[in-house]
């Protein structure tokens, strides 16, 4: 058939999917020439259909096969061209499937470091696996001291070369001793880090984060401590109406010792820091412990307590994060729930600055 030869030639010469579709409609569509030939079979005699029928059906099959083959060829050529144009640089880092975020604990630690850096404090660190001398004895807690019962400690079965018991540190206070022994005085440091105690409920976990501060200088008194804490808390909560209340307390490594409370108001059932806790609708909540360094601790740090004095304070980073960002369960900090992290996490570029606001989200 002349039409068949022309159609097959046109299909072979087609260069676009639209051209292939036009040729299909012209041959196999309702008004196509193959369809028109099929309609003529009804008017033919039986003998004529025996001759014409196979030829027409063969033409339809030839056209269909040629269309499918050319379409596949064009699609393969288009794919090859796209792959050649879309080169992948395998040296580039892989794009993560999800946008990451900064954990609230990391963010709050950065906020604290920024605030205390502005006050002239350096960051000091120490080992998380400690010996009992640095963790207890040097902090005025000998083996028989009742204060050791305040800490549910994770001990290791082995001792160090000096025969001292080894443990997971229960606070970051050992960093104070190590820094005094290494650097002497005067000192102005903060020591953030992980600590470990055997406890677990909605407000306690076996591992949590603390930050401690230490100032060693001459003629240090409680007024210096109160001003430092007041300045720190106002900057952290970004409010000028933060009111402190100091209550007498006991810590073996400070004398005198105080518990520091801040005033709050209840707003929509949440505690919001600010204002006088004795005002109607308000109250007080403890945020940290502090005091003047005990003379025995200064001596254990290799300094003369008659010449050097100081103050120390400590608080939980996780607790401050819960308080500032309205979180009600400490255990969620360590669950790794992506939904929780998406809600409470911070953008990577949300870097705390005093000028921009240490707690402003991006």
C-alpha positions as CSV (number, residue, x, y, z in Angstrom):
1,X,0.0,0.0,0.0
2,X,1.3,3.5,-0.9
3,X,-0.3,5.1,2.2
4,X,1.4,2.5,4.4
5,X,4.8,3.2,2.9
6,X,4.3,7.0,3.3
7,X,3.1,6.6,6.9
8,X,6.0,4.4,7.9
9,X,8.4,6.8,6.2
10,X,6.8,9.7,8.1
11,X,7.0,7.9,11.4
12,X,10.7,7.1,10.9
13,X,11.4,10.8,10.2
14,X,9.4,12.1,13.1
15,X,11.5,14.0,15.7
16,X,9.0,15.0,18.4
17,X,6.3,13.2,20.5
18,X,3.8,15.7,19.1
19,X,4.6,14.6,15.5
20,X,4.3,10.9,16.5
21,X,0.8,11.6,18.0
22,X,-0.3,13.4,14.8
23,X,0.7,10.5,12.6
24,X,-1.1,8.1,15.0
25,X,-4.3,10.1,14.7
26,X,-3.9,10.3,10.9
27,X,-3.6,6.6,10.5
28,X,-5.4,4.9,13.5
29,X,-7.7,7.6,14.7
30,X,-11.5,7.5,14.1
31,X,-11.0,9.4,10.8
32,X,-7.7,7.8,10.0
33,X,-7.0,6.0,6.8
34,X,-6.5,2.6,8.5
35,X,-9.9,3.0,10.2
36,X,-11.5,3.9,6.9
37,X,-10.2,0.7,5.3
38,X,-11.5,-1.3,8.2
39,X,-14.9,0.2,7.7
40,X,-14.9,-1.1,4.0
41,X,-14.8,-4.7,5.1
42,X,-18.5,-4.7,6.0
43,X,-19.5,-4.1,2.4
44,X,-17.2,-6.7,0.9
45,X,-18.1,-10.3,0.0
46,X,-16.7,-13.2,2.0
47,X,-14.1,-13.9,-0.7
48,X,-13.0,-10.2,-0.9
49,X,-12.7,-10.0,2.9
50,X,-10.4,-13.1,2.9
51,X,-8.0,-11.2,0.6
52,X,-8.4,-7.6,1.9
53,X,-8.8,-8.3,5.6
54,X,-5.4,-9.7,6.4
55,X,-3.7,-6.9,4.4
56,X,-5.6,-4.1,6.3
57,X,-4.9,-5.7,9.7
58,X,-1.2,-6.2,8.8
59,X,-1.1,-2.5,7.9
60,X,-2.6,-1.5,11.2
61,X,-0.1,-3.7,13.1
62,X,2.8,-2.3,11.1
63,X,1.8,1.2,11.9
64,X,1.2,0.5,15.6
65,X,4.6,-1.2,15.9
66,X,6.4,1.6,14.0
67,X,4.7,4.2,16.3
68,X,5.7,2.4,19.5
69,X,9.3,1.9,18.4
70,X,9.8,5.5,17.3
71,X,8.2,6.8,20.5
72,X,10.5,4.6,22.6
73,X,13.5,5.8,20.5
74,X,12.6,9.5,21.0
75,X,12.1,9.0,24.7
76,X,15.4,7.2,25.1
77,X,17.2,10.0,23.1
78,X,15.6,12.6,25.3
79,X,16.6,10.8,28.5
80,X,20.2,10.5,27.3
81,X,20.3,14.2,26.4
82,X,18.9,15.2,29.8
83,X,21.4,12.9,31.7
84,X,24.2,14.4,29.7
85,X,23.1,17.9,30.6
86,X,22.4,17.2,34.3
87,X,25.8,16.3,35.5
88,X,26.1,15.4,39.2
89,X,29.1,16.6,41.2
90,X,29.8,13.7,43.5
91,X,32.3,15.8,45.5
92,X,29.4,17.9,46.9
93,X,27.9,17.0,50.3
94,X,24.7,15.1,50.1
95,X,21.6,17.2,50.8
96,X,19.9,16.0,54.0
97,X,16.3,14.8,53.6
98,X,15.2,16.9,56.5
99,X,16.2,20.4,57.7
100,X,18.2,20.0,60.9
101,X,17.9,22.2,64.0
102,X,19.9,23.2,67.0
103,X,18.8,21.3,70.2
104,X,17.4,23.6,72.9
105,X,20.2,22.4,75.3
106,X,22.9,23.5,72.8
107,X,21.1,26.7,72.2
108,X,20.8,27.6,75.9
109,X,24.4,26.7,76.5
110,X,25.4,29.1,73.7
111,X,23.2,31.8,75.3
112,X,24.8,31.3,78.7
113,X,28.3,31.4,77.2
114,X,27.5,34.6,75.3
115,X,26.1,36.3,78.5
116,X,29.0,35.3,80.7
117,X,31.6,36.1,78.0
118,X,30.3,39.7,78.1
119,X,30.9,39.7,81.9
120,X,34.5,38.5,81.4
121,X,34.1,34.8,82.1
122,X,36.2,32.2,80.2
123,X,34.9,28.7,79.5
124,X,36.6,25.8,81.3
125,X,36.1,22.1,80.9
126,X,37.0,18.9,82.7
127,X,36.6,15.1,82.4
128,X,33.2,13.5,82.8
129,X,34.9,10.4,84.3
130,X,36.3,11.8,87.6
131,X,38.0,10.5,90.7
132,X,36.3,10.9,94.1
133,X,38.9,13.3,95.3
134,X,38.1,16.0,92.7
135,X,34.4,15.2,92.8
136,X,33.9,15.1,96.5
137,X,36.9,15.3,98.9
138,X,38.5,18.5,97.4
139,X,35.0,20.1,97.6
140,X,34.9,19.6,101.4
141,X,33.1,16.3,101.2
142,X,35.3,13.6,102.8
143,X,34.3,10.0,102.8
144,X,32.2,10.3,106.0
145,X,30.6,13.6,105.0
146,X,26.8,13.4,105.0
147,X,26.6,15.5,101.8
148,X,27.8,12.5,99.8
149,X,24.4,11.0,100.5
150,X,22.8,13.9,98.5
151,X,24.3,12.5,95.3
152,X,23.2,9.1,93.8
153,X,26.5,8.4,92.1
154,X,27.5,6.0,89.3
155,X,30.7,4.4,90.5
156,X,33.1,2.3,88.4
157,X,34.5,-1.0,89.8
158,X,38.1,-0.1,89.2
159,X,40.3,2.5,90.9
160,X,42.9,4.8,89.5
161,X,46.7,4.5,90.0
162,X,46.4,6.5,93.2
163,X,43.8,4.1,94.6
164,X,41.0,6.6,94.3
165,X,37.4,5.5,93.3
166,X,36.4,6.4,89.8
167,X,32.9,7.7,88.9
168,X,30.8,9.6,86.5
169,X,30.9,13.2,87.8
170,X,27.8,14.3,89.7
171,X,28.3,18.0,89.1
172,X,30.7,20.3,87.2
173,X,32.3,21.6,90.4
174,X,35.4,19.4,89.9
175,X,36.3,21.7,87.1
176,X,36.7,24.5,89.7
177,X,39.4,22.5,91.6
178,X,41.2,21.5,88.4
179,X,41.2,25.1,87.1
180,X,42.5,26.6,90.4
181,X,45.3,24.0,90.5
182,X,46.2,24.6,86.9
183,X,45.8,28.4,86.6
184,X,46.0,29.8,90.1
185,X,44.2,33.1,90.8
186,X,42.6,35.4,90.0
187,X,39.9,33.4,88.1
188,X,36.6,34.1,86.4
189,X,35.3,30.9,84.7
190,X,32.1,29.1,83.8
191,X,32.1,25.3,83.4
192,X,29.2,23.9,81.3
193,X,28.9,20.2,80.7
194,X,27.1,16.8,81.2
195,X,26.7,15.3,84.7
196,X,25.3,12.0,85.9
197,X,23.1,11.0,88.8
198,X,20.8,7.9,89.4
199,X,17.4,9.6,89.0
200,X,14.7,9.6,86.4
201,X,11.2,11.3,86.3
202,X,9.5,14.2,84.5
203,X,12.0,16.7,85.9
204,X,15.1,14.5,86.4
205,X,17.2,12.2,84.1
206,X,20.3,10.1,84.8
207,X,22.3,12.4,82.5
208,X,21.7,16.2,82.4
209,X,23.5,19.4,81.8
210,X,24.9,21.9,84.4
211,X,26.8,25.1,84.2
212,X,28.8,26.4,87.2
213,X,30.5,29.7,87.7
214,X,33.6,30.5,89.7
215,X,35.2,33.8,90.6
216,X,38.4,33.9,92.7
217,X,39.9,37.3,93.6
218,X,40.7,39.5,96.5
219,X,38.1,41.0,98.8
220,X,35.2,39.1,97.1
221,X,31.9,39.3,99.0
222,X,28.2,38.3,98.7
223,X,27.3,41.6,97.0
224,X,29.5,40.7,94.0
225,X,27.7,37.4,93.8
226,X,24.2,38.9,93.9
227,X,25.0,41.5,91.2
228,X,26.5,38.9,88.9
229,X,23.4,36.6,89.2
230,X,21.0,39.5,88.8
231,X,22.8,40.7,85.7
232,X,22.9,37.1,84.3
233,X,19.3,36.3,84.9
234,X,18.0,39.6,83.4
235,X,20.1,39.0,80.3
236,X,19.0,35.4,80.0
237,X,15.3,36.0,80.4
238,X,15.5,39.3,78.6
239,X,13.5,41.2,81.2
240,X,14.5,44.1,83.4
241,X,11.9,43.2,86.0
242,X,13.6,40.0,87.2
243,X,13.5,40.0,91.0
244,X,15.8,37.8,93.0
245,X,15.3,36.3,96.5
246,X,18.3,34.8,98.3
247,X,17.5,32.1,101.0
248,X,20.1,30.7,103.4
249,X,21.0,27.2,102.5
250,X,23.8,24.6,102.9
251,X,26.4,23.4,100.4
252,X,29.6,21.8,101.7
253,X,31.7,23.8,99.2
254,X,30.3,27.3,100.0
255,X,29.9,29.2,103.3
256,X,27.6,31.1,103.5
257,X,25.4,29.3,101.0
258,X,22.2,30.5,99.4
259,X,19.4,29.2,97.2
260,X,18.4,31.8,94.6
261,X,14.7,32.2,93.7
262,X,13.2,34.4,91.0
263,X,9.7,35.9,91.0
264,X,7.2,34.8,88.5
265,X,3.6,35.4,87.4
266,X,1.1,32.8,86.1
267,X,0.0,33.6,82.5
268,X,-2.3,31.1,80.8
269,X,-1.3,28.5,83.4
270,X,2.4,29.0,82.6
271,X,5.0,30.4,84.9
272,X,6.5,33.5,83.4
273,X,9.6,34.9,85.0
274,X,9.4,38.5,86.1
275,X,8.1,40.8,88.8
276,X,7.8,40.4,92.6
277,X,6.9,36.9,93.6
278,X,5.1,38.2,96.6
279,X,2.7,40.2,94.4
280,X,-0.9,38.9,93.9
281,X,-0.9,36.1,91.4
282,X,2.8,35.6,91.6
283,X,5.2,33.2,93.3
284,X,8.9,32.2,93.7
285,X,10.8,29.4,92.2
286,X,14.3,28.2,92.7
287,X,16.7,28.5,89.7
288,X,20.2,28.0,91.1
289,X,22.4,27.5,94.2
290,X,25.3,29.7,95.1
291,X,27.6,30.9,97.9
292,X,31.0,32.2,99.0
293,X,33.7,29.6,98.4
294,X,34.6,27.6,101.5
295,X,38.1,28.2,102.8
296,X,38.8,24.4,102.6
297,X,37.9,24.4,98.9
298,X,40.2,27.3,98.2
299,X,43.0,25.5,100.0
300,X,42.4,22.3,98.1
301,X,42.7,24.3,94.9
302,X,46.3,25.3,95.9
303,X,45.5,28.9,97.0
304,X,45.9,30.7,100.3
305,X,42.3,31.3,101.7
306,X,43.7,34.3,103.7
307,X,44.6,36.1,100.5
308,X,42.0,34.8,98.0
309,X,38.2,34.7,98.3
310,X,35.6,33.9,95.8
311,X,32.0,32.8,95.0
312,X,30.5,30.0,93.0
313,X,27.1,29.3,91.5
314,X,25.5,26.4,89.6
315,X,22.3,25.7,87.8
316,X,20.8,23.1,85.4
317,X,21.0,24.1,81.7
318,X,18.0,21.8,81.0
319,X,16.0,23.4,83.8
320,X,16.7,26.9,82.4
321,X,15.7,25.7,78.9
322,X,12.4,24.3,80.3
323,X,11.7,27.5,82.2
324,X,12.5,29.9,79.4
325,X,10.9,28.0,76.5
326,X,7.8,26.6,78.3
327,X,8.7,22.9,78.2
328,X,7.1,20.6,80.8
329,X,8.9,17.3,80.6
330,X,12.7,16.9,80.8
331,X,12.6,13.4,79.3
332,X,11.5,14.7,75.9
333,X,15.0,16.4,75.7
334,X,16.5,12.9,75.1
335,X,13.8,11.1,73.2
336,X,15.0,12.1,69.8
337,X,11.4,12.8,68.6
338,X,11.7,14.7,65.3
339,X,8.3,16.4,65.9
340,X,9.5,17.8,69.3
341,X,12.8,18.9,67.7
342,X,11.1,20.6,64.9
343,X,8.9,22.5,67.4
344,X,11.5,23.5,70.0
345,X,14.7,23.4,67.9
346,X,16.5,26.5,66.6
347,X,17.7,27.5,63.2
348,X,21.4,26.9,62.5
349,X,21.9,30.7,62.0
350,X,20.0,31.6,65.1
351,X,23.2,32.5,66.9
352,X,22.6,34.1,70.4
353,X,24.0,37.7,70.6
354,X,23.4,40.2,73.3
355,X,22.6,42.9,70.8
356,X,20.1,40.8,68.8
357,X,18.6,39.0,71.8
358,X,20.0,35.8,73.2
359,X,16.7,34.0,72.8
360,X,15.3,35.3,69.6
361,X,14.3,32.6,67.1
362,X,15.2,32.9,63.4
